[in-house]
Amino acid sequence: MKNITALALITSIALISCKKETAKITKIDPKTGKTITVEVPADSVAKVEENPAIKDSAGIYTQTFKLEKGKTYPLTTYQRDVKTMTDPQGKSITGTSESTDEMNFTVNDIKGNVYDLTLNLVGKRNSQTAQGKTVIVDTKQPLPKEDDLKMIWNINKALTGNKLNMKMDTKGNVISITGFDPIYTKVSNAVGTLIKDADQKANIVASLKETFNEKVLKDQFNKNLTIIPKKGAKVGEKWTNTENADPSGSVKVSSNYILKSVGNGIAEIAVTGGIPKKTEKKTQGPITHSLSSELVQNGTIKFDQNSGWITNQNITVKTTQIETISDGKQSQSMKSVSNSSVMVNPSSK
């Protein structure tokens, strides 16, 4: 009898030792759309700090930032556009363009709830492919031989290898970005090696200042670094942001977000929306000119739960535009379809 008891005890101990520890994560059930909590092997879940940057209170998650002094955080953006134009005879032409902007942020100091960051402009790459020919302008490669590419390379090269100083609070609000003037001077000097006309050189620098300045970068970072609403969101909760798609504000692009899951050290947000199909018609005599356009976006954005920093974004955007001219008897149409991939930190999982 004692031997049987001992055997049972050994079996019990063996079963306990083989049982794997589990961890719970919160996510949306893809079949029902409801929020569920599931158990997964603990060794497959990234360690989450006791007080992470993205944390919940009564099931409501808020996003802050917990960046480490001396650490560098990447923010590389990549966009690939494949545009196909089809003429009234059905003949199509396809062109592909790619652009990469590589930058990162180094945490110099933390004072109270404000980070002192250095924004490092690391590299820029652009490429275009059409009719079997590809041209590339890459700041990490030598100056192109083609004259029409030398100007772009010189400007991009002057922009990279520079540093800006940025102040951001722990809630992700960008307070200030400084250090633009030395970069403007560097670009002006670079342009001056190819253009001698003072007015033409001034126009190029003025154009740069319109797209590369404190306001533009603050808007970009405020929009991209923090996605979860300030009030927080539950897993499965949806919210929408709307922006002007044209200068007049007559066309709006909407981005619908859903907090898809929080677990495994990652907060994942699903993105949908776009611009609903819209058709404009103008008639002059017997001729009617109509233009229809539509934009659809889908994808995900992932944030590191501990630091609050964006780890990966992958959004696809499809834009369709059809222009039609009709005299009531016959019509001709031109169609343009653009399929884009918009990524952040594309090498991250």
C-alpha positions as CSV (number, residue, x, y, z in Angstrom):
1,M,0.0,0.0,0.0
2,K,2.9,2.3,0.8
3,N,4.4,1.7,-2.6
4,I,1.2,2.7,-4.4
5,T,0.9,5.9,-2.3
6,A,4.5,6.8,-3.1
7,L,3.9,6.2,-6.8
8,A,0.9,8.4,-6.8
9,L,2.9,11.1,-5.0
10,I,5.7,10.9,-7.6
11,T,3.1,11.1,-10.5
12,S,1.5,14.2,-8.9
13,I,4.9,15.9,-8.5
14,A,5.8,15.1,-12.1
15,L,2.5,16.5,-13.4
16,I,3.0,19.8,-11.4
17,S,6.5,20.2,-12.6
18,C,5.4,19.7,-16.3
19,K,2.6,22.2,-16.1
20,K,3.6,25.4,-17.8
21,E,3.0,28.8,-16.3
22,T,0.5,30.9,-18.2
23,A,-0.2,34.6,-18.5
24,K,-3.4,36.4,-19.4
25,I,-3.8,38.9,-22.3
26,T,-6.8,40.9,-23.4
27,K,-7.9,40.9,-27.0
28,I,-10.9,41.1,-29.4
29,D,-12.4,37.7,-30.4
30,P,-12.2,37.9,-34.2
31,K,-15.4,35.8,-34.6
32,T,-17.7,37.6,-32.1
33,G,-16.0,41.0,-31.9
34,K,-16.3,40.8,-28.1
35,T,-13.4,41.5,-25.7
36,I,-12.0,38.3,-24.2
37,T,-9.2,37.4,-21.8
38,V,-7.1,34.4,-22.9
39,E,-4.3,32.4,-21.3
40,V,-1.1,31.9,-23.2
41,P,2.3,30.3,-22.2
42,A,4.1,32.8,-20.0
43,D,7.4,32.2,-21.8
44,S,5.8,33.6,-25.0
45,V,4.8,36.9,-23.4
46,A,7.2,39.8,-23.1
47,K,7.9,41.0,-19.6
48,V,5.7,43.9,-18.7
49,E,6.8,46.3,-16.0
50,E,4.7,46.8,-12.9
51,N,4.0,50.4,-14.0
52,P,4.1,50.3,-17.9
53,A,3.6,53.4,-20.1
54,I,0.4,51.9,-21.6
55,K,-1.6,50.7,-18.6
56,D,-5.2,50.1,-17.6
57,S,-7.3,51.3,-14.8
58,A,-10.7,49.5,-14.5
59,G,-10.1,48.2,-18.0
60,I,-9.4,51.6,-19.6
61,Y,-6.0,51.9,-21.2
62,T,-4.1,55.2,-21.3
63,Q,-0.8,55.9,-23.2
64,T,2.1,57.8,-21.7
65,F,5.9,57.5,-22.3
66,K,8.5,55.9,-20.1
67,L,11.7,56.5,-22.0
68,E,15.2,55.7,-20.6
69,K,18.0,58.2,-20.3
70,G,20.7,57.5,-22.8
71,K,18.6,55.2,-25.0
72,T,17.8,55.8,-28.7
73,Y,14.4,55.1,-30.1
74,P,13.9,54.6,-33.9
75,L,11.3,56.3,-36.1
76,T,11.9,55.3,-39.7
77,T,9.1,55.9,-42.1
78,Y,8.7,54.1,-45.4
79,Q,6.2,54.6,-48.2
80,R,5.7,52.6,-51.4
81,D,3.2,53.8,-54.0
82,V,2.2,51.8,-57.1
83,K,0.2,53.9,-59.4
84,T,-1.6,52.6,-62.5
85,M,-3.2,54.9,-65.1
86,T,-5.6,53.5,-67.7
87,D,-6.5,55.6,-70.8
88,P,-9.9,55.5,-72.6
89,Q,-8.5,52.8,-75.0
90,G,-7.7,50.5,-72.0
91,K,-4.0,51.0,-72.2
92,S,-2.3,51.1,-68.8
93,I,0.9,52.6,-67.5
94,T,2.3,51.7,-64.1
95,G,4.8,53.5,-62.0
96,T,6.3,52.8,-58.6
97,S,7.8,55.2,-56.1
98,E,9.4,54.6,-52.8
99,S,10.7,56.9,-50.0
100,T,12.4,56.2,-46.8
101,D,13.1,58.8,-44.0
102,E,15.3,57.4,-41.3
103,M,15.5,59.2,-38.0
104,N,15.8,58.4,-34.3
105,F,15.5,60.0,-30.9
106,T,18.1,59.9,-28.2
107,V,17.0,60.7,-24.6
108,N,19.5,63.2,-23.2
109,D,17.8,64.0,-19.9
110,I,14.5,63.8,-18.0
111,K,13.5,66.7,-15.9
112,G,10.2,66.3,-14.1
113,N,7.8,65.1,-16.7
114,V,9.7,66.6,-19.7
115,Y,12.2,64.7,-21.9
116,D,15.2,66.5,-23.5
117,L,15.6,64.6,-26.8
118,T,18.0,64.8,-29.7
119,L,16.3,64.2,-33.0
120,N,18.9,62.6,-35.4
121,L,18.2,62.9,-39.1
122,V,20.0,59.8,-40.3
123,G,19.2,59.2,-44.0
124,K,16.8,59.7,-46.9
125,R,16.2,57.4,-49.9
126,N,13.9,57.9,-52.9
127,S,13.4,55.7,-55.9
128,Q,11.1,55.8,-58.9
129,T,10.5,53.0,-61.4
130,A,8.6,53.4,-64.7
131,Q,8.8,51.7,-68.1
132,G,11.5,49.3,-66.8
133,K,13.8,52.1,-65.6
134,T,14.7,52.8,-62.0
135,V,16.3,55.9,-60.6
136,I,17.5,56.1,-57.0
137,V,18.6,59.0,-54.8
138,D,20.1,57.7,-51.6
139,T,22.1,59.9,-49.1
140,K,24.0,56.8,-48.1
141,Q,25.2,56.3,-51.7
142,P,27.5,58.5,-53.8
143,L,26.2,61.5,-55.8
144,P,24.2,60.3,-58.8
145,K,25.7,60.9,-62.3
146,E,22.5,62.2,-63.8
147,D,22.3,66.0,-63.7
148,D,18.6,66.1,-62.9
149,L,19.2,64.0,-59.7
150,K,22.2,65.8,-58.4
151,M,20.0,68.7,-57.0
152,I,17.7,66.3,-55.1
153,W,20.7,64.4,-53.7
154,N,22.5,67.6,-52.6
155,I,19.4,68.8,-50.7
156,N,18.7,65.5,-49.1
157,K,22.4,65.0,-48.2
158,A,22.4,68.5,-46.6
159,L,19.3,67.6,-44.6
160,T,20.7,64.4,-43.1
161,G,23.5,64.0,-40.6
162,N,21.9,66.8,-38.6
163,K,20.5,67.1,-35.1
164,L,17.5,68.9,-33.7
165,N,16.6,69.4,-30.1
166,M,13.1,68.4,-29.0
167,K,11.3,68.8,-25.7
168,M,8.4,66.3,-25.1
169,D,6.4,65.6,-22.0
170,T,5.6,62.1,-20.7
171,K,2.1,62.3,-22.2
172,G,3.5,62.7,-25.7
173,N,2.9,66.4,-26.1
174,V,5.7,67.9,-28.2
175,I,6.7,71.2,-26.5
176,S,9.4,72.5,-28.8
177,I,11.7,71.6,-31.6
178,T,14.8,73.8,-32.2
179,G,17.9,73.9,-34.4
180,F,16.5,74.5,-37.9
181,D,18.6,77.6,-38.9
182,P,21.9,75.8,-39.2
183,I,20.2,73.1,-41.4
184,Y,18.7,75.8,-43.6
185,T,22.2,77.4,-44.0
186,K,23.7,74.0,-44.9
187,V,21.0,73.4,-47.5
188,S,21.5,76.8,-49.0
189,N,25.3,76.2,-49.3
190,A,24.7,72.8,-50.9
191,V,22.2,74.3,-53.4
192,G,24.7,77.1,-54.1
193,T,27.2,74.5,-55.6
194,L,24.8,73.8,-58.4
195,I,22.8,77.1,-58.7
196,K,24.4,80.5,-59.0
197,D,21.2,82.5,-59.3
198,A,20.5,84.1,-55.9
199,D,16.7,84.3,-56.4
200,Q,16.4,80.7,-57.5
201,K,18.5,79.5,-54.6
202,A,16.4,81.6,-52.2
203,N,13.2,80.1,-53.6
204,I,14.4,76.5,-53.0
205,V,15.3,77.3,-49.4
206,A,12.0,79.1,-48.9
207,S,10.2,76.1,-50.2
208,L,12.1,73.8,-47.8
209,K,11.2,76.1,-44.9
210,E,7.5,75.6,-45.6
211,T,7.7,71.8,-45.3
212,F,10.5,71.4,-42.8
213,N,9.9,73.6,-39.7
214,E,8.9,73.4,-36.1
215,K,5.1,73.5,-36.7
216,V,5.1,70.8,-39.4
217,L,7.2,68.4,-37.3
218,K,5.3,69.1,-34.1
219,D,2.0,68.3,-35.9
220,Q,3.5,65.1,-37.4
221,F,4.9,63.8,-34.1
222,N,1.9,64.8,-32.0
223,K,-0.3,62.8,-34.5
224,N,2.0,59.8,-35.0
225,L,3.6,59.2,-31.6
226,T,0.3,59.1,-29.5
227,I,-2.8,57.4,-30.9
228,I,-4.8,56.3,-27.9
229,P,-7.1,59.1,-26.8
230,K,-6.1,61.2,-23.7
231,K,-9.1,59.9,-21.9
232,G,-8.1,56.3,-22.6
233,A,-9.8,53.4,-24.3
234,K,-11.0,49.9,-23.6
235,V,-10.0,46.9,-25.7
236,G,-12.5,46.9,-28.5
237,E,-13.4,50.6,-28.2
238,K,-13.5,52.7,-31.4
239,W,-12.6,56.3,-31.9
240,T,-12.2,58.5,-35.0
241,N,-9.9,61.4,-36.1
242,T,-10.8,63.5,-39.1
243,E,-8.4,65.7,-41.1
244,N,-8.6,67.9,-44.2
245,A,-7.6,66.1,-47.3
246,D,-7.3,69.4,-49.3
247,P,-6.4,73.0,-48.5
248,S,-10.1,74.1,-48.8
249,G,-11.3,71.6,-46.2
250,S,-14.1,70.5,-48.5
251,V,-12.7,66.9,-48.5
252,K,-12.2,65.1,-45.2
253,V,-10.2,61.9,-44.6
254,S,-11.3,59.9,-41.5
255,S,-9.2,57.4,-39.6
256,N,-11.1,54.9,-37.5
257,Y,-9.1,53.3,-34.7
258,I,-9.9,50.3,-32.5
259,L,-7.8,49.2,-29.6
260,K,-7.4,45.6,-30.8
261,S,-5.4,44.0,-28.0
262,V,-3.0,44.7,-25.1
263,G,-0.7,41.9,-24.1
264,N,2.6,40.3,-24.7
265,G,4.2,43.7,-24.1
266,I,2.4,45.2,-27.1
267,A,-0.7,47.4,-27.6
268,E,-2.1,46.9,-31.0
269,I,-4.5,49.3,-32.8
270,A,-6.4,48.5,-35.9
271,V,-6.9,51.3,-38.5
272,T,-9.7,51.7,-41.1
273,G,-11.5,54.6,-42.8
274,G,-10.5,56.9,-45.6
275,I,-12.6,59.2,-47.9
276,P,-16.0,57.9,-49.0
277,K,-16.6,57.8,-52.7
278,K,-17.5,61.2,-54.0
279,T,-18.6,62.3,-57.5
280,E,-18.5,65.8,-58.9
281,K,-20.2,66.7,-62.2
282,K,-20.0,69.8,-64.3
283,T,-22.0,70.3,-67.5
284,Q,-21.3,72.8,-70.2
285,G,-23.5,72.5,-73.2
286,P,-23.8,68.9,-74.3
287,I,-20.6,67.9,-72.5
288,T,-20.7,66.5,-69.0
289,H,-17.4,66.2,-67.1
290,S,-17.5,64.0,-64.0
291,L,-14.8,63.1,-61.5
292,S,-15.2,60.4,-58.8
293,S,-12.7,59.6,-56.1
294,E,-12.4,57.3,-53.2
295,L,-9.7,56.4,-50.6
296,V,-9.7,53.3,-48.4
297,Q,-7.2,52.5,-45.7
298,N,-6.6,49.4,-43.5
299,G,-3.8,48.4,-41.2
300,T,-2.3,48.1,-37.7
301,I,-0.2,50.2,-35.4
302,K,1.8,48.6,-32.6
303,F,3.2,50.3,-29.5
304,D,5.6,48.9,-26.9
305,Q,3.6,48.6,-23.7
306,N,6.5,49.4,-21.4
307,S,7.9,52.5,-23.1
308,G,4.8,53.7,-25.0
309,W,7.0,54.1,-28.2
310,I,5.7,53.0,-31.6
311,T,7.3,49.8,-32.7
312,N,5.6,49.2,-36.0
313,Q,3.0,50.5,-38.4
314,N,1.7,48.9,-41.5
315,I,-1.2,50.6,-43.3
316,T,-2.3,50.1,-46.9
317,V,-4.1,52.9,-48.7
318,K,-5.9,52.5,-52.0
319,T,-6.9,55.6,-53.9
320,T,-9.2,55.4,-57.0
321,Q,-10.0,58.3,-59.3
322,I,-12.1,58.1,-62.4
323,E,-12.5,61.0,-64.8
324,T,-15.2,60.8,-67.4
325,I,-16.3,63.0,-70.3
326,S,-19.6,62.4,-72.0
327,D,-21.7,64.0,-74.7
328,G,-24.8,62.0,-73.9
329,K,-24.1,59.5,-76.7
330,Q,-20.7,58.2,-75.9
331,S,-18.2,58.7,-73.1
332,Q,-14.5,58.3,-72.4
333,S,-12.9,57.6,-69.0
334,M,-9.4,57.9,-67.5
335,K,-8.8,55.8,-64.4
336,S,-6.1,56.2,-61.9
337,V,-5.5,53.6,-59.1
338,S,-2.8,54.0,-56.4
339,N,-1.9,51.3,-54.0
340,S,0.3,52.5,-51.1
341,S,2.0,51.0,-48.2
342,V,2.7,53.4,-45.3
343,M,5.1,51.9,-42.7
344,V,6.9,53.0,-39.5
345,N,9.9,51.0,-38.4
346,P,9.3,48.4,-41.1
347,S,12.0,46.0,-39.9
348,S,10.2,45.7,-36.5
349,K,7.7,42.9,-35.9
